[in-house]
Amino acid sequence: METAVEILVALLLVVAGTFGLIGSFGLVRLRDAMQRLHAPTKATTIGVGAALVASVIDLYHYRAALTWQELLVAAFLFITAPITALFLARIHMHRSIPRKALPPTGTAQDWATFDARIKDADPDI
């Protein structure tokens, strides 16, 4: 049983390292900001999540203790990574894509990032 747990922990750590490496490679090699944004957010979510699961399994198996710190770190990352990506994508959209170049939304509503207050302040957006 001990060997199976060690293999599982090792596999989870390899998965975490692989996703970290892929995310780092994507951050360096992808062309524009939106592509570069995608790689590290996925790597953070899956890679760090796998490392935290490996930590929980290892601590539970060898010390018979469940810790809540790993769960808090995982919850923090799973909540903040998508929100951070959303705000970075909005900033990219406002800084590099002209409003007139965006496709129509198909509804009476405008794009959500272009609030009426922003339109009134700067009509060229």
Secondary structure in CASP SS format (residue, H / E / C, confidence):
PFRMAT SS
TARGET T0000
AUTHOR 0000-0000-0000
METHOD secondary structure of the structure
MODEL  1
M C 1.00
E H 1.00
T H 1.00
A H 1.00
V H 1.00
E H 1.00
I H 1.00
L H 1.00
V H 1.00
A H 1.00
L H 1.00
L H 1.00
L H 1.00
V H 1.00
V H 1.00
A H 1.00
G H 1.00
T H 1.00
F H 1.00
G H 1.00
L H 1.00
I H 1.00
G H 1.00
S H 1.00
F H 1.00
G H 1.00
L H 1.00
V H 1.00
R H 1.00
L C 1.00
R C 1.00
D C 1.00
A H 1.00
M H 1.00
Q H 1.00
R H 1.00
L H 1.00
H H 1.00
A H 1.00
P H 1.00
T H 1.00
K H 1.00
A H 1.00
T H 1.00
T H 1.00
I H 1.00
G H 1.00
V H 1.00
G H 1.00
A H 1.00
A H 1.00
L H 1.00
V H 1.00
A H 1.00
S H 1.00
V H 1.00
I H 1.00
D H 1.00
L H 1.00
Y H 1.00
H H 1.00
Y H 1.00
R H 1.00
A C 1.00
A C 1.00
L C 1.00
T C 1.00
W C 1.00
Q H 1.00
E H 1.00
L H 1.00
L H 1.00
V H 1.00
A H 1.00
A H 1.00
F H 1.00
L H 1.00
F H 1.00
I H 1.00
T H 1.00
A H 1.00
P H 1.00
I H 1.00
T H 1.00
A H 1.00
L H 1.00
F H 1.00
L H 1.00
A H 1.00
R H 1.00
I H 1.00
H H 1.00
M H 1.00
H H 1.00
R H 1.00
S H 1.00
I C 1.00
P C 1.00
R H 1.00
K H 1.00
A H 1.00
L C 1.00
P C 1.00
P C 1.00
T C 1.00
G C 1.00
T C 1.00
A C 1.00
Q C 1.00
D C 1.00
W C 1.00
A C 1.00
T C 1.00
F C 1.00
D C 1.00
A H 1.00
R H 1.00
I H 1.00
K H 1.00
D H 1.00
A H 1.00
D C 1.00
P C 1.00
D C 1.00
I C 1.00
END
